[in-house]
Amino acid sequence: MALAVPVYDGWMASSADGCDCGSTNEARPTTLAGKRAWRSPWKLELASAAADTGVRRITGWSRILAHARCYDGDSHARQRVKMPDEWDQQLAVLRESLVALPQLLEKVAPDRLRRVPAPGAWSAHVVVCHLVLNEMNTAMSLRLILTQDRPRLTEIEDDRCAERFASLYPDTETALGVWRALREDTLRLCASVSPDDRDRIGRVPWSDKGVSFRDYVTSRGHHDLNHIQQIRAALSG
């Protein structure tokens, strides 16, 4: 099932150079039956990525959701379960990547991390370098949205830059450390914003409506999941 928000991976919906992020604008259902049938796609993808990478940790909100589903037929029991709001769930996806990505790369031999699985494809090392650049873009774009009135967002076109700057990092662990520091900073920023801040807009070339702070953050979780799968494929291919 497609993600319910656009995917902001630079300004390209997809790339032949290694970043395979997609984009869609599927609307959520409004009927009660539709809502029950619809499960937020990034939750499903997070569960899949966690299973694929050997992650067995269950986040607090996932445990709450599991209990809530057990009580689905009991309205009084549901009221006793405090459900996390959507923003907390979005941030939980970003936090989960801090667990899933290092576990995926742990104890992998350096030559395997740099092995190119197919002509034109990225090695696991280059994918991590792409994530570093993307987190830099995220840090800049989110701060512009918060501090300027409908700023025009520009980003590093990193499909080529990921390979160009991969040599800056002597090993994948170093690149991963840079990404981890940037992601933790992004989470600190997101934890500081108000509900009104989340609705602030940045202008982008591909949408007249622009993109909100909230939707930009949501798209980063989907982006993580895409590339966790891409690294897994590079390591197993």
ChimeraX commands (.cxc) that place a marker at each C-alpha (Angstrom):
marker #1 position 0.00,0.00,0.00 radius 0.5
marker #1 position 1.32,3.48,-0.81 radius 0.5
marker #1 position 2.28,6.02,1.81 radius 0.5
marker #1 position -0.44,8.56,2.54 radius 0.5
marker #1 position 1.89,11.55,2.23 radius 0.5
marker #1 position 4.34,12.64,-0.47 radius 0.5
marker #1 position 7.92,11.44,-0.26 radius 0.5
marker #1 position 10.36,14.35,-0.35 radius 0.5
marker #1 position 13.66,12.84,-1.49 radius 0.5
marker #1 position 15.29,15.91,-2.98 radius 0.5
marker #1 position 13.00,17.10,-5.74 radius 0.5
marker #1 position 12.87,13.81,-7.63 radius 0.5
marker #1 position 10.12,11.21,-7.25 radius 0.5
marker #1 position 12.59,8.49,-8.25 radius 0.5
marker #1 position 16.15,8.14,-9.48 radius 0.5
marker #1 position 18.06,5.66,-11.57 radius 0.5
marker #1 position 21.26,6.46,-9.68 radius 0.5
marker #1 position 20.37,4.59,-6.54 radius 0.5
marker #1 position 17.66,6.39,-4.58 radius 0.5
marker #1 position 14.45,4.46,-5.24 radius 0.5
marker #1 position 12.07,6.56,-3.18 radius 0.5
marker #1 position 8.56,6.85,-4.58 radius 0.5
marker #1 position 5.85,9.48,-4.25 radius 0.5
marker #1 position 2.10,9.35,-3.87 radius 0.5
marker #1 position -0.81,11.38,-2.58 radius 0.5
marker #1 position -3.25,8.66,-1.57 radius 0.5
marker #1 position -5.89,10.10,0.76 radius 0.5
marker #1 position -6.90,8.44,3.98 radius 0.5
marker #1 position -10.41,6.93,4.18 radius 0.5
marker #1 position -13.02,8.98,6.03 radius 0.5
marker #1 position -15.58,6.29,6.87 radius 0.5
marker #1 position -15.34,4.31,10.11 radius 0.5
marker #1 position -15.09,1.03,8.22 radius 0.5
marker #1 position -12.41,2.46,5.98 radius 0.5
marker #1 position -10.39,3.73,8.92 radius 0.5
marker #1 position -10.50,0.33,10.60 radius 0.5
marker #1 position -9.36,-1.38,7.41 radius 0.5
marker #1 position -6.62,1.18,6.72 radius 0.5
marker #1 position -3.39,0.84,8.68 radius 0.5
marker #1 position -0.88,3.61,8.34 radius 0.5
marker #1 position 1.56,2.27,5.70 radius 0.5
marker #1 position 4.67,3.48,7.47 radius 0.5
marker #1 position 3.71,1.36,10.49 radius 0.5
marker #1 position 3.50,-1.70,8.28 radius 0.5
marker #1 position 6.78,-0.85,6.58 radius 0.5
marker #1 position 8.45,-0.24,9.94 radius 0.5
marker #1 position 7.36,-3.67,11.14 radius 0.5
marker #1 position 8.66,-5.22,7.92 radius 0.5
marker #1 position 11.98,-3.40,8.12 radius 0.5
marker #1 position 12.38,-4.37,11.77 radius 0.5
marker #1 position 11.77,-8.03,10.98 radius 0.5
marker #1 position 14.09,-7.97,7.98 radius 0.5
marker #1 position 16.95,-6.42,9.94 radius 0.5
marker #1 position 16.59,-8.65,12.96 radius 0.5
marker #1 position 15.13,-5.93,15.16 radius 0.5
marker #1 position 12.88,-7.45,17.77 radius 0.5
marker #1 position 12.43,-4.41,20.00 radius 0.5
marker #1 position 8.82,-3.28,20.34 radius 0.5
marker #1 position 8.42,0.45,20.85 radius 0.5
marker #1 position 6.09,1.72,23.54 radius 0.5
marker #1 position 3.49,3.00,21.11 radius 0.5
marker #1 position 3.52,-0.27,19.19 radius 0.5
marker #1 position 2.75,-2.14,22.41 radius 0.5
marker #1 position -0.10,0.27,23.16 radius 0.5
marker #1 position -1.54,-0.22,19.67 radius 0.5
marker #1 position -1.34,-3.99,20.05 radius 0.5
marker #1 position -3.30,-3.86,23.29 radius 0.5
marker #1 position -5.84,-1.51,21.74 radius 0.5
marker #1 position -6.44,-3.95,18.88 radius 0.5
marker #1 position -7.08,-6.73,21.41 radius 0.5
marker #1 position -9.83,-4.60,22.92 radius 0.5
marker #1 position -11.30,-3.55,19.58 radius 0.5
marker #1 position -14.76,-4.83,20.46 radius 0.5
marker #1 position -14.86,-3.21,23.89 radius 0.5
marker #1 position -15.36,0.54,23.79 radius 0.5
marker #1 position -14.80,0.90,27.55 radius 0.5
marker #1 position -11.54,-0.99,27.37 radius 0.5
marker #1 position -10.43,1.18,24.44 radius 0.5
marker #1 position -11.05,4.26,26.55 radius 0.5
marker #1 position -8.66,2.91,29.19 radius 0.5
marker #1 position -5.85,2.68,26.61 radius 0.5
marker #1 position -4.12,5.97,25.97 radius 0.5
marker #1 position -3.37,6.07,22.26 radius 0.5
marker #1 position -0.29,7.98,21.06 radius 0.5
marker #1 position -1.08,10.85,18.74 radius 0.5
marker #1 position -0.01,10.84,15.12 radius 0.5
marker #1 position 2.95,13.15,15.68 radius 0.5
marker #1 position 4.41,10.88,18.37 radius 0.5
marker #1 position 4.01,7.92,16.02 radius 0.5
marker #1 position 5.85,9.76,13.25 radius 0.5
marker #1 position 8.75,10.54,15.57 radius 0.5
marker #1 position 8.79,6.93,16.77 radius 0.5
marker #1 position 9.54,5.84,13.19 radius 0.5
marker #1 position 12.55,8.18,13.05 radius 0.5
marker #1 position 13.77,6.88,16.41 radius 0.5
marker #1 position 13.36,3.28,15.31 radius 0.5
marker #1 position 15.83,3.88,12.47 radius 0.5
marker #1 position 18.45,4.68,15.10 radius 0.5
marker #1 position 18.09,1.06,16.18 radius 0.5
marker #1 position 17.39,-0.73,12.88 radius 0.5
marker #1 position 20.17,0.80,10.77 radius 0.5
marker #1 position 23.09,0.14,13.14 radius 0.5
marker #1 position 21.87,-3.39,13.78 radius 0.5
marker #1 position 21.72,-4.05,10.06 radius 0.5
marker #1 position 25.33,-2.92,9.59 radius 0.5
marker #1 position 26.75,-4.45,12.74 radius 0.5
marker #1 position 29.61,-6.94,12.21 radius 0.5
marker #1 position 29.39,-6.72,8.40 radius 0.5
marker #1 position 32.81,-6.99,6.76 radius 0.5
marker #1 position 34.11,-3.72,5.21 radius 0.5
marker #1 position 34.50,-5.25,1.74 radius 0.5
marker #1 position 30.89,-6.41,1.81 radius 0.5
marker #1 position 29.71,-2.93,2.80 radius 0.5
marker #1 position 31.47,-1.45,-0.24 radius 0.5
marker #1 position 30.47,-4.15,-2.69 radius 0.5
marker #1 position 28.32,-2.86,-5.56 radius 0.5
marker #1 position 25.48,-5.37,-6.01 radius 0.5
marker #1 position 24.79,-4.52,-9.67 radius 0.5
marker #1 position 26.01,-2.08,-12.34 radius 0.5
marker #1 position 24.77,1.41,-11.50 radius 0.5
marker #1 position 23.56,0.36,-8.04 radius 0.5
marker #1 position 24.80,1.68,-4.73 radius 0.5
marker #1 position 26.82,-0.23,-2.19 radius 0.5
marker #1 position 25.60,-0.27,1.40 radius 0.5
marker #1 position 28.33,2.28,2.22 radius 0.5
marker #1 position 27.10,4.73,-0.42 radius 0.5
marker #1 position 23.50,4.33,0.76 radius 0.5
marker #1 position 24.59,5.33,4.27 radius 0.5
marker #1 position 26.39,8.35,2.78 radius 0.5
marker #1 position 23.17,9.23,0.96 radius 0.5
marker #1 position 21.35,9.11,4.31 radius 0.5
marker #1 position 23.95,11.48,5.76 radius 0.5
marker #1 position 23.37,14.02,2.99 radius 0.5
marker #1 position 19.61,13.62,3.26 radius 0.5
marker #1 position 19.72,14.29,6.99 radius 0.5
marker #1 position 21.72,17.44,6.26 radius 0.5
marker #1 position 18.99,18.50,3.85 radius 0.5
marker #1 position 16.36,17.75,6.48 radius 0.5
marker #1 position 18.15,19.82,9.11 radius 0.5
marker #1 position 18.32,22.82,6.79 radius 0.5
marker #1 position 14.78,22.56,5.39 radius 0.5
marker #1 position 13.06,22.12,8.74 radius 0.5
marker #1 position 14.86,25.11,10.21 radius 0.5
marker #1 position 13.94,27.28,7.22 radius 0.5
marker #1 position 10.29,26.28,7.57 radius 0.5
marker #1 position 10.33,27.23,11.26 radius 0.5
marker #1 position 12.10,30.57,10.91 radius 0.5
marker #1 position 10.88,32.03,7.60 radius 0.5
marker #1 position 7.49,32.74,6.07 radius 0.5
marker #1 position 6.90,30.08,3.38 radius 0.5
marker #1 position 10.59,29.78,2.44 radius 0.5
marker #1 position 11.69,28.29,-0.84 radius 0.5
marker #1 position 13.38,25.01,0.02 radius 0.5
marker #1 position 16.51,24.00,-1.84 radius 0.5
marker #1 position 18.44,20.82,-1.25 radius 0.5
marker #1 position 21.66,19.09,-2.21 radius 0.5
marker #1 position 20.96,17.02,-5.32 radius 0.5
marker #1 position 22.64,14.06,-3.75 radius 0.5
marker #1 position 22.16,11.21,-6.21 radius 0.5
marker #1 position 25.63,12.00,-7.54 radius 0.5
marker #1 position 26.85,13.68,-4.36 radius 0.5
marker #1 position 26.41,10.50,-2.31 radius 0.5
marker #1 position 29.06,8.78,-4.42 radius 0.5
marker #1 position 31.16,11.94,-4.73 radius 0.5
marker #1 position 31.44,12.40,-0.95 radius 0.5
marker #1 position 31.49,8.74,0.11 radius 0.5
marker #1 position 35.29,8.85,0.12 radius 0.5
marker #1 position 35.20,11.44,2.90 radius 0.5
marker #1 position 34.37,8.66,5.33 radius 0.5
marker #1 position 37.15,6.11,5.82 radius 0.5
marker #1 position 34.62,3.47,6.81 radius 0.5
marker #1 position 30.86,3.00,7.04 radius 0.5
marker #1 position 30.94,3.24,10.83 radius 0.5
marker #1 position 32.22,6.82,10.55 radius 0.5
marker #1 position 29.44,7.77,8.10 radius 0.5
marker #1 position 26.89,6.06,10.34 radius 0.5
marker #1 position 28.13,8.09,13.31 radius 0.5
marker #1 position 27.61,11.34,11.40 radius 0.5
marker #1 position 24.10,10.25,10.36 radius 0.5
marker #1 position 23.26,9.24,13.95 radius 0.5
marker #1 position 24.32,12.64,15.33 radius 0.5
marker #1 position 22.27,14.46,12.69 radius 0.5
marker #1 position 19.19,12.28,13.27 radius 0.5
marker #1 position 19.35,12.78,17.02 radius 0.5
marker #1 position 19.52,16.53,16.40 radius 0.5
marker #1 position 16.50,16.31,14.07 radius 0.5
marker #1 position 14.55,14.53,16.82 radius 0.5
marker #1 position 15.49,17.21,19.34 radius 0.5
marker #1 position 14.23,19.84,16.92 radius 0.5
marker #1 position 10.98,17.98,16.28 radius 0.5
marker #1 position 10.37,17.54,20.01 radius 0.5
marker #1 position 10.61,21.31,20.47 radius 0.5
marker #1 position 7.95,22.40,17.97 radius 0.5
marker #1 position 4.37,23.40,18.75 radius 0.5
marker #1 position 1.28,22.10,16.91 radius 0.5
marker #1 position 1.17,25.39,15.00 radius 0.5
marker #1 position 4.82,24.98,14.00 radius 0.5
marker #1 position 4.00,21.58,12.47 radius 0.5
marker #1 position 1.59,23.28,10.07 radius 0.5
marker #1 position 4.10,25.83,8.80 radius 0.5
marker #1 position 4.78,25.57,5.06 radius 0.5
marker #1 position 7.84,25.55,2.85 radius 0.5
marker #1 position 7.64,26.09,-0.91 radius 0.5
marker #1 position 8.86,23.35,-3.23 radius 0.5
marker #1 position 9.14,23.28,-7.04 radius 0.5
marker #1 position 6.81,20.31,-7.53 radius 0.5
marker #1 position 3.80,21.51,-5.50 radius 0.5
marker #1 position 1.91,24.81,-5.58 radius 0.5
marker #1 position 0.62,24.09,-2.08 radius 0.5
marker #1 position 4.08,23.54,-0.63 radius 0.5
marker #1 position 4.93,21.08,2.11 radius 0.5
marker #1 position 4.23,21.36,5.83 radius 0.5
marker #1 position 6.79,20.73,8.55 radius 0.5
marker #1 position 4.67,17.75,9.65 radius 0.5
marker #1 position 4.54,16.12,6.20 radius 0.5
marker #1 position 8.24,16.69,5.60 radius 0.5
marker #1 position 9.05,14.84,8.82 radius 0.5
marker #1 position 6.63,12.03,7.99 radius 0.5
marker #1 position 8.27,11.54,4.61 radius 0.5
marker #1 position 11.67,11.02,6.25 radius 0.5
marker #1 position 10.39,7.92,8.01 radius 0.5
marker #1 position 9.32,6.43,4.70 radius 0.5
marker #1 position 12.66,7.40,3.20 radius 0.5
marker #1 position 14.46,5.54,6.00 radius 0.5
marker #1 position 12.46,2.39,5.39 radius 0.5
marker #1 position 13.15,2.44,1.65 radius 0.5
marker #1 position 16.90,2.65,2.19 radius 0.5
marker #1 position 17.03,0.14,5.02 radius 0.5
marker #1 position 15.54,-2.28,2.52 radius 0.5
marker #1 position 18.00,-1.12,-0.13 radius 0.5
marker #1 position 20.96,-1.77,2.20 radius 0.5
marker #1 position 19.61,-5.18,3.09 radius 0.5
marker #1 position 19.35,-6.03,-0.63 radius 0.5
marker #1 position 22.90,-4.76,-1.28 radius 0.5
marker #1 position 24.27,-6.92,1.53 radius 0.5
marker #1 position 22.40,-10.06,0.50 radius 0.5
marker #1 position 22.79,-9.76,-3.28 radius 0.5
marker link #1:1,2 radius 0.2
marker link #1:2,3 radius 0.2
marker link #1:3,4 radius 0.2
marker link #1:4,5 radius 0.2
marker link #1:5,6 radius 0.2
marker link #1:6,7 radius 0.2
marker link #1:7,8 radius 0.2
marker link #1:8,9 radius 0.2
marker link #1:9,10 radius 0.2
marker link #1:10,11 radius 0.2
marker link #1:11,12 radius 0.2
marker link #1:12,13 radius 0.2
marker link #1:13,14 radius 0.2
marker link #1:14,15 radius 0.2
marker link #1:15,16 radius 0.2
marker link #1:16,17 radius 0.2
marker link #1:17,18 radius 0.2
marker link #1:18,19 radius 0.2
marker link #1:19,20 radius 0.2
marker link #1:20,21 radius 0.2
marker link #1:21,22 radius 0.2
marker link #1:22,23 radius 0.2
marker link #1:23,24 radius 0.2
marker link #1:24,25 radius 0.2
marker link #1:25,26 radius 0.2
marker link #1:26,27 radius 0.2
marker link #1:27,28 radius 0.2
marker link #1:28,29 radius 0.2
marker link #1:29,30 radius 0.2
marker link #1:30,31 radius 0.2
marker link #1:31,32 radius 0.2
marker link #1:32,33 radius 0.2
marker link #1:33,34 radius 0.2
marker link #1:34,35 radius 0.2
marker link #1:35,36 radius 0.2
marker link #1:36,37 radius 0.2
marker link #1:37,38 radius 0.2
marker link #1:38,39 radius 0.2
marker link #1:39,40 radius 0.2
marker link #1:40,41 radius 0.2
marker link #1:41,42 radius 0.2
marker link #1:42,43 radius 0.2
marker link #1:43,44 radius 0.2
marker link #1:44,45 radius 0.2
marker link #1:45,46 radius 0.2
marker link #1:46,47 radius 0.2
marker link #1:47,48 radius 0.2
marker link #1:48,49 radius 0.2
marker link #1:49,50 radius 0.2
marker link #1:50,51 radius 0.2
marker link #1:51,52 radius 0.2
marker link #1:52,53 radius 0.2
marker link #1:53,54 radius 0.2
marker link #1:54,55 radius 0.2
marker link #1:55,56 radius 0.2
marker link #1:56,57 radius 0.2
marker link #1:57,58 radius 0.2
marker link #1:58,59 radius 0.2
marker link #1:59,60 radius 0.2
marker link #1:60,61 radius 0.2
marker link #1:61,62 radius 0.2
marker link #1:62,63 radius 0.2
marker link #1:63,64 radius 0.2
marker link #1:64,65 radius 0.2
marker link #1:65,66 radius 0.2
marker link #1:66,67 radius 0.2
marker link #1:67,68 radius 0.2
marker link #1:68,69 radius 0.2
marker link #1:69,70 radius 0.2
marker link #1:70,71 radius 0.2
marker link #1:71,72 radius 0.2
marker link #1:72,73 radius 0.2
marker link #1:73,74 radius 0.2
marker link #1:74,75 radius 0.2
marker link #1:75,76 radius 0.2
marker link #1:76,77 radius 0.2
marker link #1:77,78 radius 0.2
marker link #1:78,79 radius 0.2
marker link #1:79,80 radius 0.2
marker link #1:80,81 radius 0.2
marker link #1:81,82 radius 0.2
marker link #1:82,83 radius 0.2
marker link #1:83,84 radius 0.2
marker link #1:84,85 radius 0.2
marker link #1:85,86 radius 0.2
marker link #1:86,87 radius 0.2
marker link #1:87,88 radius 0.2
marker link #1:88,89 radius 0.2
marker link #1:89,90 radius 0.2
marker link #1:90,91 radius 0.2
marker link #1:91,92 radius 0.2
marker link #1:92,93 radius 0.2
marker link #1:93,94 radius 0.2
marker link #1:94,95 radius 0.2
marker link #1:95,96 radius 0.2
marker link #1:96,97 radius 0.2
marker link #1:97,98 radius 0.2
marker link #1:98,99 radius 0.2
marker link #1:99,100 radius 0.2
marker link #1:100,101 radius 0.2
marker link #1:101,102 radius 0.2
marker link #1:102,103 radius 0.2
marker link #1:103,104 radius 0.2
marker link #1:104,105 radius 0.2
marker link #1:105,106 radius 0.2
marker link #1:106,107 radius 0.2
marker link #1:107,108 radius 0.2
marker link #1:108,109 radius 0.2
marker link #1:109,110 radius 0.2
marker link #1:110,111 radius 0.2
marker link #1:111,112 radius 0.2
marker link #1:112,113 radius 0.2
marker link #1:113,114 radius 0.2
marker link #1:114,115 radius 0.2
marker link #1:115,116 radius 0.2
marker link #1:116,117 radius 0.2
marker link #1:117,118 radius 0.2
marker link #1:118,119 radius 0.2
marker link #1:119,120 radius 0.2
marker link #1:120,121 radius 0.2
marker link #1:121,122 radius 0.2
marker link #1:122,123 radius 0.2
marker link #1:123,124 radius 0.2
marker link #1:124,125 radius 0.2
marker link #1:125,126 radius 0.2
marker link #1:126,127 radius 0.2
marker link #1:127,128 radius 0.2
marker link #1:128,129 radius 0.2
marker link #1:129,130 radius 0.2
marker link #1:130,131 radius 0.2
marker link #1:131,132 radius 0.2
marker link #1:132,133 radius 0.2
marker link #1:133,134 radius 0.2
marker link #1:134,135 radius 0.2
marker link #1:135,136 radius 0.2
marker link #1:136,137 radius 0.2
marker link #1:137,138 radius 0.2
marker link #1:138,139 radius 0.2
marker link #1:139,140 radius 0.2
marker link #1:140,141 radius 0.2
marker link #1:141,142 radius 0.2
marker link #1:142,143 radius 0.2
marker link #1:143,144 radius 0.2
marker link #1:144,145 radius 0.2
marker link #1:145,146 radius 0.2
marker link #1:146,147 radius 0.2
marker link #1:147,148 radius 0.2
marker link #1:148,149 radius 0.2
marker link #1:149,150 radius 0.2
marker link #1:150,151 radius 0.2
marker link #1:151,152 radius 0.2
marker link #1:152,153 radius 0.2
marker link #1:153,154 radius 0.2
marker link #1:154,155 radius 0.2
marker link #1:155,156 radius 0.2
marker link #1:156,157 radius 0.2
marker link #1:157,158 radius 0.2
marker link #1:158,159 radius 0.2
marker link #1:159,160 radius 0.2
marker link #1:160,161 radius 0.2
marker link #1:161,162 radius 0.2
marker link #1:162,163 radius 0.2
marker link #1:163,164 radius 0.2
marker link #1:164,165 radius 0.2
marker link #1:165,166 radius 0.2
marker link #1:166,167 radius 0.2
marker link #1:167,168 radius 0.2
marker link #1:168,169 radius 0.2
marker link #1:169,170 radius 0.2
marker link #1:170,171 radius 0.2
marker link #1:171,172 radius 0.2
marker link #1:172,173 radius 0.2
marker link #1:173,174 radius 0.2
marker link #1:174,175 radius 0.2
marker link #1:175,176 radius 0.2
marker link #1:176,177 radius 0.2
marker link #1:177,178 radius 0.2
marker link #1:178,179 radius 0.2
marker link #1:179,180 radius 0.2
marker link #1:180,181 radius 0.2
marker link #1:181,182 radius 0.2
marker link #1:182,183 radius 0.2
marker link #1:183,184 radius 0.2
marker link #1:184,185 radius 0.2
marker link #1:185,186 radius 0.2
marker link #1:186,187 radius 0.2
marker link #1:187,188 radius 0.2
marker link #1:188,189 radius 0.2
marker link #1:189,190 radius 0.2
marker link #1:190,191 radius 0.2
marker link #1:191,192 radius 0.2
marker link #1:192,193 radius 0.2
marker link #1:193,194 radius 0.2
marker link #1:194,195 radius 0.2
marker link #1:195,196 radius 0.2
marker link #1:196,197 radius 0.2
marker link #1:197,198 radius 0.2
marker link #1:198,199 radius 0.2
marker link #1:199,200 radius 0.2
marker link #1:200,201 radius 0.2
marker link #1:201,202 radius 0.2
marker link #1:202,203 radius 0.2
marker link #1:203,204 radius 0.2
marker link #1:204,205 radius 0.2
marker link #1:205,206 radius 0.2
marker link #1:206,207 radius 0.2
marker link #1:207,208 radius 0.2
marker link #1:208,209 radius 0.2
marker link #1:209,210 radius 0.2
marker link #1:210,211 radius 0.2
marker link #1:211,212 radius 0.2
marker link #1:212,213 radius 0.2
marker link #1:213,214 radius 0.2
marker link #1:214,215 radius 0.2
marker link #1:215,216 radius 0.2
marker link #1:216,217 radius 0.2
marker link #1:217,218 radius 0.2
marker link #1:218,219 radius 0.2
marker link #1:219,220 radius 0.2
marker link #1:220,221 radius 0.2
marker link #1:221,222 radius 0.2
marker link #1:222,223 radius 0.2
marker link #1:223,224 radius 0.2
marker link #1:224,225 radius 0.2
marker link #1:225,226 radius 0.2
marker link #1:226,227 radius 0.2
marker link #1:227,228 radius 0.2
marker link #1:228,229 radius 0.2
marker link #1:229,230 radius 0.2
marker link #1:230,231 radius 0.2
marker link #1:231,232 radius 0.2
marker link #1:232,233 radius 0.2
marker link #1:233,234 radius 0.2
marker link #1:234,235 radius 0.2
marker link #1:235,236 radius 0.2
marker link #1:236,237 radius 0.2
view
